[in-house]
Amino acid sequence: METKINVSLRVKPLNAQESILDKNHLWSKTSDNTIMNKRTKEVFQFDKVFGAEVSTAEIFDSQVRDIVHAAMDGIN
């Protein structure tokens, strides 16, 4: 059986101190599966890209919960 590895990414949420510096605003989510480096304009594609506003709990619920439950049921 062949299985695909999914790669998800979240743009790092900046704290108040980090947010002050323009250099820390390097990445931009451009779609549900792409991010762009604002300086170089390079675009990278993943299975899923989450913006900085998305909580860890939301990411867990949508991407990880089923995997954890399957592992707890002995499926790995």
C-alpha positions in Angstrom: 0.0 0.0 0.0 1.4 3.4 -1.0 0.6 6.4 1.2 1.1 10.1 0.5 2.8 12.3 3.0 0.9 15.6 3.5 2.9 18.7 4.4 1.0 21.6 6.1 2.5 24.9 7.1 1.5 27.8 9.2 2.9 31.3 8.7 4.5 32.1 12.1 2.3 34.4 14.2 4.4 37.3 15.4 4.4 38.6 18.9 4.1 42.3 19.7 7.9 42.8 19.7 8.5 40.9 16.5 5.7 42.6 14.7 7.3 46.0 15.1 10.2 45.2 12.8 9.3 45.1 9.1 12.0 42.5 8.4 9.9 39.9 10.3 7.0 40.3 7.8 8.8 38.1 5.3 6.1 35.5 4.4 2.7 35.9 2.9 0.0 33.3 2.4 -1.1 33.6 -1.2 -3.6 30.8 -1.4 -4.7 27.7 0.6 -1.6 25.9 -0.5 1.0 28.5 -1.4 3.2 31.0 0.5 5.4 33.7 -1.0 8.7 35.3 0.2 8.0 39.0 0.0 11.6 39.9 -0.7 12.5 37.4 -3.3 9.0 36.7 -4.7 9.7 33.0 -4.5 6.5 30.9 -4.2 6.4 27.6 -2.3 3.6 25.1 -2.5 2.4 22.7 0.2 -0.6 20.5 0.7 -2.1 23.1 3.1 -1.0 26.6 4.2 -2.5 28.3 7.3 -2.2 32.0 8.0 -0.8 33.4 11.2 -4.4 34.1 12.4 -5.2 30.3 12.6 -4.9 28.8 16.1 -2.9 25.7 16.9 -6.2 24.1 18.0 -7.8 24.7 14.6 -4.8 23.2 12.9 -4.9 20.2 15.2 -8.6 19.6 14.6 -8.3 19.8 10.8 -4.9 18.1 10.2 -3.9 16.0 13.2 -6.8 14.7 15.2 -7.7 11.8 12.9 -4.0 10.7 12.8 -3.8 10.7 16.6 -7.0 8.7 16.9 -5.9 6.2 14.3 -2.6 5.7 16.2 -4.4 5.2 19.5 -6.5 2.6 17.7 -3.3 0.7 16.7 -3.2 1.9 13.1 0.1 3.4 12.1 
